Amino acid sequence: MSETFSGSRGLTLEQPLLFEQDSPGLTAVDLPEPAAFEDRLGGLARTTPPGLPGLSEPQVVRHYTRLSQKNFGIDSVFYPLGSCTMKHNPRLNERMARLPGFGDIHPFQPESTVQGALELIDTCAHWLKTLTGLPAIAMSPAAGAHGELCGLMAIRAALEDRGQPRKRVLVPESAHGTNPASAAACGYEVEAIPANARGRVDLGALKDRLDGEVAAFMLTNPNTCGLFEDEILDIAQAVHEAGAFFYCDGANFNAIVGRVRVADLGIDAMHINLHKTFSTPHGGGGPGAGPTVLSAELAPFAPLPMVVERNGRFHLIEHAAEAGDAKPFGRLKGYHGQFGVMVRALAYMMSMGSDGLRQASADAVLNANYLMARLKDVLTPSFEGPCMHEALFDDRFLKDTGVTTLDFAKALIDEGFHPMTMYFPLVVHGALLIEPTETESRQTLDQFIGSVRGLAAQAKAGAAESFKAAPRFTPRRRLDETTAARSPVLRWAAE
Ligand SMILES: *Cc1c(COP(=O)(O)O)cnc(C)c1O
């Protein structure tokens, strides 16, 4: 039985779906009857109602406002989801993206009317090339995973140009799932490289697997254990000696921006998740952007379109025939990329300045190490020593308590926090990956630490039952995620 007559709890109201609220014929506006008019639909006018619910304006406004209150969002709670970089998005960026000259233009407009937008793409590209030290960039990939595909397609094109397409891509065990998926989508066989006891790539194992059939090695640095790959120069050398390319997954770039130039690490290609590192809201699944920087050797194969400047005018090269000596591998995306995300990224970079970006990466690492230092006596850190921008723990601290990583994460929801990333990376058992990001204050971190320490003590004191019942205070409790994923019900149907 519900604890209230309405089923609501305080400000969290229980509400029917919009379709269940339907009052046929009700609309938010009263329009006058149309004057006599001539039907020009040629018999194509629909004969049945469109199947939309009849609703008043306040019903609609309340519905969406309440829905937004039922969600975790970075604007309302601490969101330490490891690897996802859920940080505060400065409102200035949003303001810039909504300027009519950026927000209201169309990709089919004549070049002469969008010179400023093309310049913005070019300037954003300039910043990203400068920050990474790599000479070329493809701006059109629409997300990190798309950037991986872009890098691998450029690598494939370069290898085919050499006359040796090669067959395999090597990927560390700790890699994000998109890495092997992108390699497979690009037609490569994928081989996993194990980690060493320090949570880094096992260099010996990598060398054993490198041969004349390896097209590329994909590495995330800092890796998904939150650790800097300190043998990266040896890795780059080994990869290049085998005639392969070195791809870097740049999703964790926020840990090293302004401190490490990617080119100095021997990297040939890297995508940058603008929505993570350079601050675009991305909790709901997009849009993001994954511009991909490329070495001089890969540059000629970069995809179309590209922005070039000639005599102070900006042009968009859309066809291989206009690309001079370059041999673009094709086109990855309609139009020119996720322009609105580029506006936000450039606004972020310019407002931070190079000193601000350097400070941000320092703060991201400092915050993660603060959490690590204050939690390592109650949770179990997976690896020794300091971390980079995220702190990785495993479930050894829950041994014999009957509480799982999942239960622990669910209990955090009742504490008002978005859970950390669970069960990833796969290289440790029952992973809890916490990424605080640089935008959180010490007060917020202390509040979170208080809850985590409290929960850890409760788990060890034998409160498994209470963990199994969490979350208790959410509008919905534990959902059957397996059934939801296997047989999703995507349409509302009248009973
Ligand atoms: C987020 C992430 C990706 C994928 O990026 P999307 O923009 O979500 O496609 C790849 N690798 C790592 C390590 C990530 O954190």
The ligand as a Gaussian input file, in Angstrom:
#p B3LYP/6-31G(d) Opt

LIG

0 1
 C       32.817000       8.266000     -23.189000
 C       33.897000       7.380000     -23.629000
 C       33.964000       6.898000     -24.952000
 C       32.856000       7.095000     -25.960000
 O       32.567000       8.408000     -26.217000
 P       31.117000       8.852000     -26.736000
 O       31.262000      10.307000     -26.942000
 O       30.146000       8.461000     -25.672000
 O       30.874000       8.095000     -28.015000
 C       35.066000       6.144000     -25.318000
 N       36.045000       5.870000     -24.437000
 C       36.003000       6.301000     -23.154000
 C       37.141000       5.973000     -22.226000
 C       34.921000       7.062000     -22.706000
 O       34.873000       7.474000     -21.429000

